[in-house]
Amino acid sequence: MSQEQHFRKIKSPKELGALIHYVRKNQHLTLETVFALTCLSMRFLSELERGKETAQLGKVLTVINQLEPVARIKQILYFHNIAIIIAHHLSSSFIKNQENKGE
């Protein structure tokens, strides 16, 4: 699924299910994890991703609302880890510079 497909109009339950499946997989979440986050049955989640036409809208929104924060948390953790790596690299470079000045 391309970036453009994220923003096009969803025309059917099957397309919505495919998008939810894509987002879940892209976040490396299992159905079991989404089950734990939403307390919705595995059967419901599986049918939702397959595009079941009679999925209850309230439950669909529960899934969507749980996937979005998980993506944001992962993004924050990713950038936090990058910041730690950069800080470590900078401090190592600074220490080496100080040691070289002392020689």
Summary of the structure (lengths in Angstrom):
residues: 103
radius of gyration: 21.2
end to end distance: 56.7
largest distance: 74.9
contacts: 238
relative contact order: 0.10
helix: 79%
strand: 0%
